Amino acid sequence: MSGDALRVTTAHLVGLTAAQVRAAADIRSATSAVEGADAAVRSTHGAISSATADAVSQIVAARRDAGTKMAMIADELGDKLTEAARRYEQTDDTMSRALRGQVQPR
């Protein structure tokens, strides 16, 4: 790997951004999929299941917290990738203008 050249393209960064946006949306969807499970246990099994319903409620809350944090991290990473793509594009444009200014016409 030490001989491999590092190449960064804005198109690749934009693709990674799109993947992070999808990941955040999927995480939010998966997180909300179990909302109300504790209430469903209570309504279908009655008072005898209150300990189980309480445990499910705690699990749903922990899942919600983790999912919210994961989605936020994916959003932040997407924002950072977008900014990186913008900066690479800006640097390419700046250096391109600088090189064009140094090249003598024939």
C-alpha positions, -999 to +999 in steps of 0.1 A: +000+000+000+029+024+006+034+027-032-003+035-038-011+071-048-039+089-030-065+102-053-095+122-042-123+131-066-152+153-058-175+128-075-164+101-050-169+125-021-204+134-034-212+096-036-200+091-001-222+120+010-252+104-006-244+071+012-243+090+045-277+107+038-292+073+030-276+058+061-291+085+084-325+080+069-324+043+072-312+046+108-341+069+116-365+045+100-352+015+118-351+034+151-388+044+148-399+009+137-402-003+173-419+028+188-450+017+207-438-019+212-441-015+250-477-002+247-485-031+224-472-056+250-493-039+277-525-039+256-521-075+243-509-091+275-524-070+302-512-063+337-493-096+340-468-084+315-461-050+332-425-060+341-419-072+305-435-040+291-413-019+314-382-037+302-393-032+265-399+004+273-363+008+285-350-010+255-370+012+231-357+043+249-321+030+247-326+022+210-341+056+203-311+073+220-285+052+201-304+056+168-306+093+172-269+096+179-260+074+150-282+093+126-267+126+138-232+112+133-241+101+097-255+136+091-224+153+104-202+130+083-222+138+052-218+176+059-181+171+063-178+152+031-198+179+013-175+205+026-144+185+016-158+181-019-163+219-021-128+226-009-112+201-033-132+217-061-121+252-050-085+242-047-086+225-082-101+257-097-075+280-079-046+259-090-059+255-125-061+293-129-026+297-114-012+271-139-030+288-169-014+321-158+021+305-160+017+288-194+030+309-223+008+308-254+025+295-285 
